[in-house]
Amino acid sequence: MPYQIPRNVKGEGRILFIFSTKALIYTGIGGGIGLVFWWILDMMGAGVVGIALIILFALIGFGLGTLKVPNSVAFEITRKTGGENLDDVIMRWLKFKMTNKKKIYIYTEGGTKDDR
């Protein structure tokens, strides 16, 4: 009687081994931002510094797309967001700061409660 053998499918969506799709997109966006700086610095004769900035911004983009917030009780931010993707935490923080309404979040055992 045939049956399905469970297998580990984690990482099958990766491109070029280290890049997930999201990390590749973030790296490309970071490299594009660095490319703008390279273009400006190349016109001023400092092309090597511009190439270093391309690499730096690409690494920052890769980190945003790949890294997770560590799960630690040492700091309040890591206690509340531990294990979540770094870009998700930043996007949620930006969305919270952009709203004009004042919100108060109360943490309870059953989750969060939004009071206005």
Secondary structure by P-SEA (a helix, b strand, c coil): cbbbbbbbccccccccccccaaaaaaaaaaaaaaaaaaaaaaaacaaaaaaaaaaaaaaaaaaaaccccccccccccccccccccaaaaaaaaaaaaaccbbbbbbbccccccccc
